[in-house]
Amino acid sequence: MSILTDWFRANKLSLNLTKTNCVLFRPKGWTINRPFNLILGSEQLALTNSTKFLGLNIDENLSWTGHSKTVCNKVSSGLYMLDQVRDEVPPEQKRMLYMSLVNSHITYCLMVWGPMALAKDKDRLNKQQKRTVRAIENVERDAHTNPLFSKFKILKLDEMIDLELGKFMYKYVNKSLPLPLLELFESNQQVHAYNTRGQLNARSFEHRADCFVRSYLAKGPSSWSKLPNDLKSCTSIFSFSRKLKSLKIAEY
């Protein structure tokens, strides 16, 4: 922190300490028995349970409950807008509204928070998403939604997570990620010298922490290994995304 303070001063920058805080990340249920103080310059930073960073609400246990709630609120706002025009606008235009007012909020950094979100938070967001799809078609509240997701080519939450993980792993295998992200995994080629079909597939490092097991660091390589080989061999991220999305929608 002293190095950071010196860097700010050397570059004639100032940090607004009233908007700066720190989070002590730890597994749920763990307590810290000794005082934790973080000093920047001569000021002590406020210790908080959660904070907002680049549009993500991050909590100390990485449960993402706060962020899931924020996304649900944004989806509710989008649903309200769709309800206002459900009798006035054709379904295709309402789908465009859905993509702008609902889908964009769900997909933002979904690869990071989606796999780790708690089941109850996912369930609440799933219900909200189903309500918005019913509003697009203007059907009853208890109408079955699978045909609607298929008709409008909209992915459900879990499939959206799979798509984001797939796109990330496609970029990893094709080495189109920044170097620090490429170093998050090791490939089969790094582990053994056999010329196998999956030699470039990613392998996650061994870790027993529940937080790691639920993250994209573990679920990304796992989901990639289950994809068909013809999908993995797509020549562009665009064709890969389109084919994987079609594959998911065909399952509805």
N, C-alpha and C positions, 0 to 999 in steps of 0.2 A: 504494500500500500504506500510505503514511503517512495518507492520508485515511481509509482503512478502519480503521486503528488508532485514529484520533481519534473515529470514529463509534462504535466499540465502547466506548471510554472514556466518551463523552458519554452513552451509553444504559445505562451501568453493566452492560455485558456483558463476558464474557471468552471468549476463543477457546482451545480446548484444542489447543495447538501439537503435542502428541504424536500427535494424530489428524489433523493438517493437513499436507498435502504439496502439491507442485506438479509438473506434467507439462509438458514442453517438446514441444509437438506439431510434427511435421515429417515430410516424406515419407521412406519407407523408403530407407535407404542414405545419407541426408544426415547429416553429422557437424558438430558445433559445435566450432570450433577455439578458442574463447575461453571463459573461465570464466563460468558462469551462476549467479548467486546472487540469491535473492529473500528480502528481509528484511521481517519483520513485527514492528514495535516494535524490540526489541533481539535478536530471535531469527531465525536463518536457517532457512527452511523446507527440509525434506528434498526432494531432487529424485528422483522415481521414474519408472520406465518405464510404470507403469499405476496406476490408482486406481479405487476404487468410488465412484460418485456416483449417488444416488437409484436404487440397484438395478442400475445399469449398470457393467460392468467396461470402462473406457475405457483404451486403450493409446496410446502416443505416436505410432503410425503410423495410428491409426484403422482397424486391420485387423479389430477385433472378435473376434479369435481367442480371447482370454481369456473374453469374454462368451459366445461360442458354446460353449466348453467347459463353462462354468457351466450353461448351458441344457441341454446334453446330459446332464450329471450329474443335473439335476432330472428330465429325461425318463426317465432310467434308474431313478430312484427310483419314478416313477409306473408304469413298466413292471413293476417288481418287485411293486408292490401289485396290479396287474392280473393278474400271473401267479399270485399267491397265491389269487385268487378266480375264476380263469378257468373252473373246473369247478363253482363254487358259485353264481354270480350270472348272471342272464340278460343277454344282449348289451346291451339298452337301458340297464340299470343300469350296466353296465361303460362304456358310452359316456358316461354322466354322470360317472363317475369319471375318464375320459379328459379331459373338458372341464375338470374341476377340478384334476387333478393334472399334466396334461401341457399342454393347450392354453393354459391361463392363463399358463404360464411362457414359452411360445414367443411369444405375442402381445404380451407386455409390451414396450413401446417398439419393437416390430418394425419400424415405419416408419423408425426412425432407424438401427438396426444391420443389419436384414435386407438391404437393397439393397447394402450395402457389405461384407457378409460374404464371405470368400474361398470359392472353389468347393469346396475340400477340407473346409471347415468345414460348408458347406451339405450336402455329400454325407453327412457323418457324421450330421448331424441328420436328414436325409431317411431314412436307414436306421433310425435309432431310432424315427422316427415310424411307419414301415411295420411295425416289430415290434409297436408298441403297437396298431395297427389289427388285426393278425392275432390279438393276444391278446383283443381285444374279441369277435371271431367264433369264437375258439378253433379256428383252423385251423393247418395245417402251416407251418413256418418259410419254406418256399419257395413258398407260395401267392401267386397274383397278387393285388396289392392294389388295383388300380383299381376293381374291382367293390365292394370293401369301403369305400373312400373314398366311392363313390357311394351305397351302401346306407345308410351312417350319416351322410351329409351332412357329411363332414369334408373340409376343404381341405388340400391338400398345402402344403408350406412356401412354394414360389414363388407359389402362388395366394393364400396368406395375406398375403404381402407386397403383391401386387397389390390385394387388398381394402383393406388399411390405407392404401395410397397413394391409392386411389380415394376412400375416405371423407374423407381429408384434403383432396383436391382439390375434392371436392363442397362441403365447408365453405368452401373458399377462394372458389369461384365464387359461392356464395350468401352470402358475406361474414358467415359466422358464426364466424370465427376471431378471436382477439384481434388488435388492431391490429399489433403487432410481427410477427406471422406473416403477416398480409395484405401486409406490405411486403417479404416475402421474394421475391415475384414481381412482374412487371408484366403487365397484361392486354393482349390485342390492341387493346382500346379505347384504351389509353394510347399505343400505337404508331401507330395510324392511325384515322381518323375514319369509315371505311366501316362501314355498318350490316350487318355479316355475321352469319351464324348463330353463329360462334364468337368474337364480339367480346369476350366475357367470359372466354374461355379464358386460362389462364396461360401466360406465356412465362418461361423461366428466363434469367437474365442470362448473357452469354457468359463462358465460363471454360474454360481448357484443362487445368487441373490434374486429374489422374486421380481424386483424392479427391473433387472436386466432381462429376465426370462419373458416378461410381458412387453418389452420394448421392441422397436423396429430392428435393433441390433441382433436380436435373436429370431424374431418373426420374419424379417426380410429374407434371409437365406432359406428359411424353412418353406416359406410360400413359393419362392422361386423354384426350388427343387421339385415341386409338385406340378409345375406348368408343363404342358406338352412341348416336345422339342421343336415342332414346327413354329410354335409361338415364340420360343426363345431365339429362333434364327431369323426373326423379322429384320429387315434391313434399315428400319428407321424407328424412332421412338413413336412417331405418329401412327405408323401401321401397327406397331405393337399395342399401343393404347386402344386403337380402334378394334382390333381383333379380340383383345382381352375383355373389353367392355361388351362386345357382342356375345362372347362366350358366357359371360356372367348373366346377361339378360336372357339368353336362351334357356337358362335354368329355371326361370320364373314360371 
